[in-house]
């Protein structure tokens, strides 16, 4: 809960930071978990007969790295253009005004 006399810019910045960290943590957990389970935890013979490819990428790389990064790019773009807002910072003051 924000403090009653907290600047609205601080409140907005905190909310945006929390959303950013949640997006990052979700992408990290998914990518590391998926790549471990389907990439590193896979037994293949030397001929790589068991390897599957999706658009030229090994399937675990495509679904574990390319798709989450692409999704994060889209979500971050939407977040930047539609969720983050500008807030008035107050009046500009002249250089000769006294600092308080």
N, CA, C and O atoms as a printed pandas DataFrame, in Angstrom:
     atom_number atom_name residue_name chain_id  residue_number  x_coord  y_coord  z_coord
0              1         N          UNK        A               1    0.840   -1.177    0.000
1              2        CA          UNK        A               1    0.000    0.000    0.000
2              3         C          UNK        A               1    0.887    1.243    0.000
3              4         O          UNK        A               1    1.784    1.371    0.833
4              5         N          UNK        A               2    0.634    2.153   -0.932
5              6        CA          UNK        A               2    1.477    3.344   -1.004
6              7         C          UNK        A               2    1.238    4.263    0.192
7              8         O          UNK        A               2    0.165    4.272    0.795
8              9         N          UNK        A               3    2.264    5.023    0.508
9             10        CA          UNK        A               3    2.149    6.006    1.573
10            11         C          UNK        A               3    1.227    7.127    1.102
11            12         O          UNK        A               3    1.196    7.430   -0.091
12            13         N          UNK        A               4    0.478    7.748    2.004
13            14        CA          UNK        A               4   -0.498    8.764    1.579
14            15         C          UNK        A               4    0.135    9.974    0.903
15            16         O          UNK        A               4   -0.495   10.588    0.041
16            17         N          UNK        A               5    1.351   10.329    1.266
17            18        CA          UNK        A               5    1.979   11.495    0.644
18            19         C          UNK        A               5    3.073   11.100   -0.340
19            20         O          UNK        A               5    3.968   11.898   -0.619
20            21         N          UNK        A               6    3.015    9.884   -0.869
21            22        CA          UNK        A               6    4.004    9.431   -1.840
22            23         C          UNK        A               6    3.706   10.051   -3.206
23            24         O          UNK        A               6    2.552   10.176   -3.616
24            25         N          UNK        A               7    4.746   10.421   -3.873
25            26        CA          UNK        A               7    4.602   11.018   -5.199
26            27         C          UNK        A               7    3.987    9.992   -6.154
27            28         O          UNK        A               7    4.396    8.831   -6.146
28            29         N          UNK        A               8    3.016   10.395   -6.973
29            30        CA          UNK        A               8    2.396    9.449   -7.919
30            31         C          UNK        A               8    3.385    8.854   -8.916
31            32         O          UNK        A               8    3.162    7.758   -9.429
32            33         N          UNK        A               9    4.463    9.558   -9.190
33            34        CA          UNK        A               9    5.478    9.038  -10.104
34            35         C          UNK        A               9    6.175    7.833   -9.478
35            36         O          UNK        A               9    6.472    6.856  -10.165
36            37         N          UNK        A              10    6.435    7.906   -8.174
37            38        CA          UNK        A              10    7.064    6.788   -7.476
38            39         C          UNK        A              10    6.134    5.578   -7.473
39            40         O          UNK        A              10    6.574    4.452   -7.704
40            41         N          UNK        A              11    4.854    5.812   -7.213
41            42        CA          UNK        A              11    3.875    4.722   -7.209
42            43         C          UNK        A              11    3.799    4.064   -8.582
43            44         O          UNK        A              11    3.796    2.837   -8.683
44            45         N          UNK        A              12    3.737    4.865   -9.626
45            46        CA          UNK        A              12    3.674    4.343  -10.988
46            47         C          UNK        A              12    4.950    3.593  -11.346
47            48         O          UNK        A              12    4.896    2.528  -11.962
48            49         N          UNK        A              13    6.093    4.144  -10.965
49            50        CA          UNK        A              13    7.370    3.497  -11.266
50            51         C          UNK        A              13    7.495    2.157  -10.554
51            52         O          UNK        A              13    8.007    1.193  -11.122
52            53         N          UNK        A              14    7.029    2.097   -9.315
53            54        CA          UNK        A              14    7.084    0.842   -8.570
54            55         C          UNK        A              14    6.208   -0.227   -9.239
55            56         O          UNK        A              14    6.617   -1.382   -9.364
56            57         N          UNK        A              15    5.011    0.163   -9.665
57            58        CA          UNK        A              15    4.111   -0.772  -10.338
58            59         C          UNK        A              15    4.736   -1.285  -11.641
59            60         O          UNK        A              15    4.671   -2.479  -11.932
60            61         N          UNK        A              16    5.326   -0.406  -12.404
61            62        CA          UNK        A              16    5.961   -0.810  -13.655
62            63         C          UNK        A              16    7.164   -1.714  -13.401
63            64         O          UNK        A              16    7.393   -2.656  -14.160
64            65         N          UNK        A              17    7.931   -1.447  -12.357
65            66        CA          UNK        A              17    9.080   -2.285  -12.022
66            67         C          UNK        A              17    8.633   -3.684  -11.612
67            68         O          UNK        A              17    9.253   -4.672  -12.007
68            69         N          UNK        A              18    7.569   -3.776  -10.829
69            70        CA          UNK        A              18    7.063   -5.083  -10.407
70            71         C          UNK        A              18    6.595   -5.880  -11.623
71            72         O          UNK        A              18    6.893   -7.070  -11.726
72            73         N          UNK        A              19    5.878   -5.256  -12.534
73            74        CA          UNK        A              19    5.426   -5.954  -13.740
74            75         C          UNK        A              19    6.608   -6.428  -14.587
75            76         O          UNK        A              19    6.571   -7.517  -15.160
76            77         N          UNK        A              20    7.642   -5.615  -14.662
77            78        CA          UNK        A              20    8.828   -5.987  -15.436
78            79         C          UNK        A              20    9.545   -7.178  -14.812
79            80         O          UNK        A              20    9.954   -8.095  -15.523
80            81         N          UNK        A              21    9.700   -7.173  -13.499
81            82        CA          UNK        A              21   10.375   -8.282  -12.821
82            83         C          UNK        A              21    9.557   -9.562  -12.934
83            84         O          UNK        A              21   10.123  -10.641  -13.106
84            85         N          UNK        A              22    8.238   -9.459  -12.841
85            86        CA          UNK        A              22    7.383  -10.647  -12.991
86            87         C          UNK        A              22    7.512  -11.227  -14.403
87            88         O          UNK        A              22    7.618  -12.443  -14.562
88            89         N          UNK        A              23    7.505  -10.378  -15.417
89            90        CA          UNK        A              23    7.684  -10.858  -16.794
90            91         C          UNK        A              23    9.038  -11.524  -16.963
91            92         O          UNK        A              23    9.130  -12.596  -17.561
92            93         N          UNK        A              24   10.087  -10.905  -16.445
93            94        CA          UNK        A              24   11.430  -11.462  -16.549
94            95         C          UNK        A              24   11.529  -12.811  -15.829
95            96         O          UNK        A              24   12.076  -13.766  -16.382
96            97         N          UNK        A              25   11.010  -12.896  -14.615
97            98        CA          UNK        A              25   11.092  -14.139  -13.843
98            99         C          UNK        A              25   10.295  -15.261  -14.502
99           100         O          UNK        A              25   10.720  -16.417  -14.493
100          101         N          UNK        A              26    9.153  -14.925  -15.069
101          102        CA          UNK        A              26    8.353  -15.927  -15.770
102          103         C          UNK        A              26    9.093  -16.457  -16.993
103          104         O          UNK        A              26    9.143  -17.667  -17.215
104          105         N          UNK        A              27    9.667  -15.559  -17.782
105          106        CA          UNK        A              27   10.416  -15.979  -18.975
106          107         C          UNK        A              27   11.643  -16.797  -18.591
107          108         O          UNK        A              27   11.953  -17.790  -19.249
108          109         N          UNK        A              28   12.342  -16.394  -17.540
109          110        CA          UNK        A              28   13.518  -17.126  -17.083
110          111         C          UNK        A              28   13.146  -18.539  -16.645
111          112         O          UNK        A              28   13.789  -19.508  -17.047
112          113         N          UNK        A              29   12.112  -18.651  -15.824
113          114        CA          UNK        A              29   11.686  -19.958  -15.325
114          115         C          UNK        A              29   11.263  -20.871  -16.460
115          116         O          UNK        A              29   11.641  -22.041  -16.496
116          117         N          UNK        A              30   10.477  -20.337  -17.389
117          118        CA          UNK        A              30   10.026  -21.152  -18.514
118          119         C          UNK        A              30   11.202  -21.586  -19.381
119          120         O          UNK        A              30   11.332  -22.767  -19.705
120          121         N          UNK        A              31   12.062  -20.637  -19.761
121          122        CA          UNK        A              31   13.169  -20.953  -20.674
122          123         C          UNK        A              31   14.140  -21.960  -20.074
123          124         O          UNK        A              31   14.507  -22.937  -20.726
124          125         N          UNK        A              32   14.550  -21.728  -18.848
125          126        CA          UNK        A              32   15.511  -22.635  -18.223
126          127         C          UNK        A              32   14.884  -24.007  -18.002
127          128         O          UNK        A              32   15.514  -25.031  -18.266
128          129         N          UNK        A              33   13.658  -24.028  -17.524
129          130        CA          UNK        A              33   12.977  -25.305  -17.292
130          131         C          UNK        A              33   12.749  -26.091  -18.567
131          132         O          UNK        A              33   13.007  -27.293  -18.614
132          133         N          UNK        A              34   12.265  -25.418  -19.602
133          134        CA          UNK        A              34   11.989  -26.099  -20.870
134          135         C          UNK        A              34   13.273  -26.603  -21.513
135          136         O          UNK        A              34   13.339  -27.745  -21.968
136          137         N          UNK        A              35   14.291  -25.750  -21.551
137          138        CA          UNK        A              35   15.552  -26.156  -22.182
138          139         C          UNK        A              35   16.219  -27.291  -21.413
139          140         O          UNK        A              35   16.846  -28.157  -22.022
140          141         N          UNK        A              36   16.098  -27.302  -20.098
141          142        CA          UNK        A              36   16.662  -28.399  -19.325
142          143         C          UNK        A              36   15.920  -29.704  -19.614
143          144         O          UNK        A              36   16.540  -30.737  -19.865
144          145         N          UNK        A              37   14.608  -29.645  -19.575
145          146        CA          UNK        A              37   13.826  -30.875  -19.748
146          147         C          UNK        A              37   13.910  -31.442  -21.163
147          148         O          UNK        A              37   14.014  -32.655  -21.344
148          149         N          UNK        A              38   13.864  -30.563  -22.166
149          150        CA          UNK        A              38   13.782  -31.046  -23.541
150          151         C          UNK        A              38   15.089  -30.934  -24.323
151          152         O          UNK        A              38   15.197  -31.488  -25.417
152          153         N          UNK        A              39   16.070  -30.239  -23.790
153          154        CA          UNK        A              39   17.339  -30.095  -24.494
154          155         C          UNK        A              39   18.468  -30.850  -23.840
155          156         O          UNK        A              39   19.084  -31.717  -24.459
156          157         N          UNK        A              40   18.740  -30.531  -22.605
157          158        CA          UNK        A              40   19.883  -31.128  -21.921
158          159         C          UNK        A              40   19.558  -32.483  -21.314
159          160         O          UNK        A              40   20.456  -33.296  -21.095
160          161         N          UNK        A              41   18.328  -32.726  -21.051
161          162        CA          UNK        A              41   17.934  -33.970  -20.400
162          163         C          UNK        A              41   17.490  -35.009  -21.432
163          164         O          UNK        A              41   16.701  -35.900  -21.115
164          165         N          UNK        A              42   17.981  -34.901  -22.635
165          166        CA          UNK        A              42   17.583  -35.783  -23.731
166          167         C          UNK        A              42   18.764  -36.660  -24.117
167          168         O          UNK        A              42   19.895  -36.186  -24.222
168          169         N          UNK        A              43   18.496  -37.920  -24.322
169          170        CA          UNK        A              43   19.556  -38.830  -24.761
170          171         C          UNK        A              43   19.462  -39.006  -26.273
171          172         O          UNK        A              43   18.421  -39.396  -26.803
172          173         N          UNK        A              44   20.562  -38.714  -26.954
173          174        CA          UNK        A              44   20.625  -38.865  -28.403
174          175         C          UNK        A              44   21.853  -39.690  -28.745
175          176         O          UNK        A              44   22.872  -39.635  -28.058
176          177         N          UNK        A              45   21.735  -40.448  -29.810
177          178        CA          UNK        A              45   22.924  -41.161  -30.265
178          179         C          UNK        A              45   23.781  -40.206  -31.097
179          180         O          UNK        A              45   23.378  -39.068  -31.339
180          181         N          UNK        A              46   24.924  -40.645  -31.524
181          182        CA          UNK        A              46   25.853  -39.769  -32.233
182          183         C          UNK        A              46   25.334  -39.337  -33.603
183          184         O          UNK        A              46   25.837  -38.364  -34.163
184          185         N          UNK        A              47   24.334  -40.040  -34.159
185          186        CA          UNK        A              47   23.822  -39.668  -35.475
186          187         C          UNK        A              47   22.726  -38.605  -35.396
187          188         O          UNK        A              47   22.293  -38.082  -36.423
188          189         N          UNK        A              48   22.281  -38.289  -34.195
189          190        CA          UNK        A              48   21.226  -37.296  -33.975
190          191         C          UNK        A              48   19.912  -37.671  -34.665
191          192         O          UNK        A              48   19.164  -36.795  -35.100
192          193         N          UNK        A              49   19.636  -38.962  -34.763
193          194        CA          UNK        A              49   18.382  -39.392  -35.385
194          195         C          UNK        A              49   17.160  -38.946  -34.599
195          196         O          UNK        A              49   16.096  -38.742  -35.182
196          197         N          UNK        A              50   17.290  -38.791  -33.304
197          198        CA          UNK        A              50   16.154  -38.395  -32.485
198          199         C          UNK        A              50   15.902  -36.896  -32.458
199          200         O          UNK        A              50   14.924  -36.443  -31.864
200          201         N          UNK        A              51   16.772  -36.126  -33.093
201          202        CA          UNK        A              51   16.630  -34.670  -33.077
202          203         C          UNK        A              51   15.542  -34.240  -34.044
203          204         O          UNK        A              51   15.514  -34.665  -35.199
204          205         N          UNK        A              52   14.648  -33.393  -33.560
205          206        CA          UNK        A              52   13.595  -32.832  -34.412
206          207         C          UNK        A              52   13.880  -31.352  -34.621
207          208         O          UNK        A              52   14.399  -30.674  -33.734
208          209         N          UNK        A              53   13.533  -30.865  -35.804
209          210        CA          UNK        A              53   13.783  -29.471  -36.141
210          211         C          UNK        A              53   12.471  -28.764  -36.437
211          212         O          UNK        A              53   11.536  -29.355  -36.977
212          213         N          UNK        A              54   12.419  -27.502  -36.075
213          214        CA          UNK        A              54   11.245  -26.680  -36.315
214          215         C          UNK        A              54   11.731  -25.380  -36.925
215          216         O          UNK        A              54   12.417  -24.606  -36.257
216          217         N          UNK        A              55   11.394  -25.124  -38.174
217          218        CA          UNK        A              55   11.888  -23.960  -38.926
218          219         C          UNK        A              55   13.411  -23.903  -38.926
219          220         O          UNK        A              55   13.987  -22.816  -38.878
220          221         N          UNK        A              56   14.065  -25.047  -38.979
221          222        CA          UNK        A              56   15.512  -25.114  -39.024
222          223         C          UNK        A              56   16.203  -25.053  -37.678
223          224         O          UNK        A              56   17.423  -25.201  -37.613
224          225         N          UNK        A              57   15.471  -24.842  -36.612
225          226        CA          UNK        A              57   16.015  -24.809  -35.259
226          227         C          UNK        A              57   15.749  -26.155  -34.601
227          228         O          UNK        A              57   14.721  -26.773  -34.877
228          229         N          UNK        A              58   16.639  -26.624  -33.747
229          230        CA          UNK        A              58   16.275  -27.777  -32.924
230          231         C          UNK        A              58   15.010  -27.420  -32.135
231          232         O          UNK        A              58   14.865  -26.292  -31.664
232          233         N          UNK        A              59   14.109  -28.374  -31.997
233          234        CA          UNK        A              59   12.810  -28.055  -31.407
234          235         C          UNK        A              59   12.915  -27.451  -30.006
235          236         O          UNK        A              59   12.147  -26.549  -29.672
236          237         N          UNK        A              60   13.843  -27.928  -29.185
237          238        CA          UNK        A              60   13.945  -27.389  -27.837
238          239         C          UNK        A              60   14.480  -25.957  -27.826
239          240         O          UNK        A              60   14.141  -25.183  -26.931
240          241         N          UNK        A              61   15.313  -25.592  -28.810
241          242        CA          UNK        A              61   15.798  -24.216  -28.910
242          243         C          UNK        A              61   14.667  -23.297  -29.361
243          244         O          UNK        A              61   14.501  -22.198  -28.832
244          245         N          UNK        A              62   13.888  -23.757  -30.349
245          246        CA          UNK        A              62   12.797  -22.930  -30.846
246          247         C          UNK        A              62   11.762  -22.666  -29.765
247          248         O          UNK        A              62   11.396  -21.517  -29.520
248          249         N          UNK        A              63   11.283  -23.735  -29.109
249          250        CA          UNK        A              63   10.227  -23.587  -28.104
250          251         C          UNK        A              63   10.749  -23.087  -26.761
251          252         O          UNK        A              63    9.977  -22.532  -25.979
252          253         N          UNK        A              64   12.031  -23.268  -26.472
253          254        CA          UNK        A              64   12.570  -22.852  -25.189
254          255         C          UNK        A              64   13.250  -21.505  -25.191
255          256         O          UNK        A              64   13.407  -20.897  -24.132
256          257         N          UNK        A              65   13.668  -21.008  -26.377
257          258        CA          UNK        A              65   14.378  -19.727  -26.428
258          259         C          UNK        A              65   13.715  -18.752  -27.402
259          260         O          UNK        A              65   13.393  -17.627  -27.021
260          261         N          UNK        A              66   13.511  -19.164  -28.634
261          262        CA          UNK        A              66   12.998  -18.251  -29.663
262          263         C          UNK        A              66   11.585  -17.781  -29.334
263          264         O          UNK        A              66   11.308  -16.582  -29.370
264          265         N          UNK        A              67   10.699  -18.707  -29.015
265          266        CA          UNK        A              67    9.309  -18.330  -28.734
266          267         C          UNK        A              67    9.188  -17.459  -27.480
267          268         O          UNK        A              67    8.493  -16.444  -27.531
268          269         N          UNK        A              68    9.836  -17.807  -26.346
269          270        CA          UNK        A              68    9.710  -16.919  -25.182
270          271         C          UNK        A              68   10.308  -15.534  -25.415
271          272         O          UNK        A              68    9.740  -14.537  -24.970
272          273         N          UNK        A              69   11.454  -15.457  -26.110
273          274        CA          UNK        A              69   12.032  -14.142  -26.372
274          275         C          UNK        A              69   11.133  -13.324  -27.291
275          276         O          UNK        A              69   10.956  -12.123  -27.083
276          277         N          UNK        A              70   10.573  -13.964  -28.294
277          278        CA          UNK        A              70    9.629  -13.261  -29.172
278          279         C          UNK        A              70    8.405  -12.792  -28.412
279          280         O          UNK        A              70    7.926  -11.677  -28.618
280          281         N          UNK        A              71    7.898  -13.648  -27.528
281          282        CA          UNK        A              71    6.741  -13.280  -26.717
282          283         C          UNK        A              71    7.077  -12.116  -25.793
283          284         O          UNK        A              71    6.276  -11.193  -25.642
284          285         N          UNK        A              72    8.251  -12.153  -25.176
285          286        CA          UNK        A              72    8.664  -11.058  -24.298
286          287         C          UNK        A              72    8.816   -9.750  -25.076
287          288         O          UNK        A              72    8.498   -8.678  -24.561
288          289         N          UNK        A              73    9.290   -9.837  -26.290
289          290        CA          UNK        A              73    9.417   -8.635  -27.115
290          291         C          UNK        A              73    8.045   -8.026  -27.394
291          292         O          UNK        A              73    7.867   -6.812  -27.289
292          293         N          UNK        A              74    7.083   -8.866  -27.747
293          294        CA          UNK        A              74    5.725   -8.376  -28.023
294          295         C          UNK        A              74    5.086   -7.812  -26.757
295          296         O          UNK        A              74    4.507   -6.726  -26.786
296          297         N          UNK        A              75    5.188   -8.543  -25.646
297          298        CA          UNK        A              75    4.592   -8.079  -24.396
298          299         C          UNK        A              75    5.263   -6.790  -23.922
299          300         O          UNK        A              75    4.578   -5.889  -23.437
300          301         N          UNK        A              76    6.574   -6.684  -24.050
301          302        CA          UNK        A              76    7.279   -5.470  -23.646
302          303         C          UNK        A              76    6.884   -4.278  -24.508
303          304         O          UNK        A              76    6.770   -3.160  -24.004
304          305         N          UNK        A              77    6.676   -4.503  -25.788
305          306        CA          UNK        A              77    6.235   -3.430  -26.677
306          307         C          UNK        A              77    4.843   -2.948  -26.300
307          308         O          UNK        A              77    4.593   -1.744  -26.225
308          309         N          UNK        A              78    3.939   -3.890  -26.063
309          310        CA          UNK        A              78    2.581   -3.514  -25.640
310          311         C          UNK        A              78    2.636   -2.777  -24.312
311          312         O          UNK        A              78    1.953   -1.769  -24.131
312          313         N          UNK        A              79    3.440   -3.272  -23.385
313          314        CA          UNK        A              79    3.597   -2.636  -22.075
314          315         C          UNK        A              79    4.124   -1.212  -22.217
315          316         O          UNK        A              79    3.626   -0.296  -21.562
316          317         N          UNK        A              80    5.122   -1.026  -23.065
317          318        CA          UNK        A              80    5.725    0.298  -23.226
318          319         C          UNK        A              80    4.775    1.298  -23.870
319          320         O          UNK        A              80    4.759    2.472  -23.498
320          321         N          UNK        A              81    3.986    0.840  -24.831
321          322        CA          UNK        A              81    3.124    1.777  -25.547
322          323         C          UNK        A              81    1.766    1.999  -24.893
323          324         O          UNK        A              81    1.183    3.071  -25.057
324          325         N          UNK        A              82    1.249    1.023  -24.160
325          326        CA          UNK        A              82   -0.117    1.131  -23.669
326          327         C          UNK        A              82   -0.264    1.120  -22.154
327          328         O          UNK        A              82   -1.289    1.576  -21.648
328          329         N          UNK        A              83    0.718    0.619  -21.410
329          330        CA          UNK        A              83    0.592    0.547  -19.951
330          331         C          UNK        A              83    1.373    1.669  -19.280
331          332         O          UNK        A              83    0.848    2.358  -18.405
332          333         N          UNK        A              84    2.619    1.855  -19.686
333          334        CA          UNK        A              84    3.430    2.917  -19.092
334          335         C          UNK        A              84    2.878    4.274  -19.517
335          336         O          UNK        A              84    2.536    4.489  -20.680
336          337         N          UNK        A              85    2.803    5.167  -18.564
337          338        CA          UNK        A              85    2.259    6.488  -18.865
338          339         C          UNK        A              85    3.248    7.567  -18.438
339          340         O          UNK        A              85    4.069    7.361  -17.544
340          341         N          UNK        A              86    3.153    8.697  -19.082
341          342        CA          UNK        A              86    3.943    9.849  -18.686
342          343         C          UNK        A              86    3.204   10.562  -17.563
343          344         O          UNK        A              86    1.974   10.598  -17.533
344          345         N          UNK        A              87    3.951   11.109  -16.668
345          346        CA          UNK        A              87    3.367   11.860  -15.560
346          347         C          UNK        A              87    3.987   13.245  -15.538
347          348         O          UNK        A              87    5.168   13.411  -15.846
348          349         N          UNK        A              88    3.195   14.229  -15.177
349          350        CA          UNK        A              88    3.770   15.585  -15.111
350          351         C          UNK        A              88    4.804   15.665  -13.993
351          352         O          UNK        A              88    4.576   15.183  -12.883
352          353         N          UNK        A              89    5.924   16.270  -14.298
353          354        CA          UNK        A              89    7.007   16.384  -13.333
354          355         C          UNK        A              89    6.990   17.719  -12.601
355          356         O          UNK        A              89    7.844   17.962  -11.748
356          357         N          UNK        A              90    6.052   18.571  -12.913
357          358        CA          UNK        A              90    5.972   19.878  -12.262
358          359         C          UNK        A              90    6.431   20.969  -13.192
359          360         O          UNK        A              90    6.763   20.732  -14.354
360          361         N          UNK        A              91    6.442   22.150  -12.664
361          362        CA          UNK        A              91    6.828   23.324  -13.434
362          363         C          UNK        A              91    8.336   23.377  -13.616
363          364         O          UNK        A              91    9.094   23.002  -12.721
364          365         N          UNK        A              92    8.761   23.841  -14.771
365          366        CA          UNK        A              92   10.183   24.099  -14.981
366          367         C          UNK        A              92   10.550   25.350  -14.195
367          368         O          UNK        A              92    9.756   26.286  -14.098
368          369         N          UNK        A              93   11.731   25.362  -13.646
369          370        CA          UNK        A              93   12.162   26.549  -12.931
370          371         C          UNK        A              93   13.408   27.098  -13.607
371          372         O          UNK        A              93   14.169   26.370  -14.244
372          373         N          UNK        A              94   13.587   28.344  -13.457
373          374        CA          UNK        A              94   14.753   28.995  -14.041
374          375         C          UNK        A              94   15.987   28.645  -13.237
375          376         O          UNK        A              94   15.894   28.238  -12.078
376          377         N          UNK        A              95   17.134   28.804  -13.854
377          378        CA          UNK        A              95   18.389   28.492  -13.175
378          379         C          UNK        A              95   18.646   29.420  -11.992
379          380         O          UNK        A              95   19.345   29.047  -11.050
380          381         N          UNK        A              96   18.085   30.624  -12.039
381          382        CA          UNK        A              96   18.383   31.588  -10.974
382          383         C          UNK        A              96   17.427   31.434   -9.788
383          384         O          UNK        A              96   17.572   32.149   -8.797
384          385         N          UNK        A              97   16.464   30.528   -9.863
385          386        CA          UNK        A              97   15.555   30.332   -8.724
386          387         C          UNK        A              97   16.288   29.600   -7.606
387          388         O          UNK        A              97   17.175   28.784   -7.856
388          389         N          UNK        A              98   15.909   29.900   -6.392
389          390        CA          UNK        A              98   16.560   29.296   -5.236
390          391         C          UNK        A              98   16.118   27.861   -5.063
391          392         O          UNK        A              98   14.936   27.549   -5.208
392          393         N          UNK        A              99   17.058   26.985   -4.755
393          394        CA          UNK        A              99   16.733   25.577   -4.498
394          395         C          UNK        A              99   16.210   25.448   -3.081
395          396         O          UNK        A              99   16.721   26.072   -2.151
396          397         N          UNK        A             100   15.201   24.643   -2.935
397          398        CA          UNK        A             100   14.617   24.431   -1.600
398          399         C          UNK        A             100   14.947   23.057   -1.117
399          400         O          UNK        A             100   14.550   22.678   -0.015
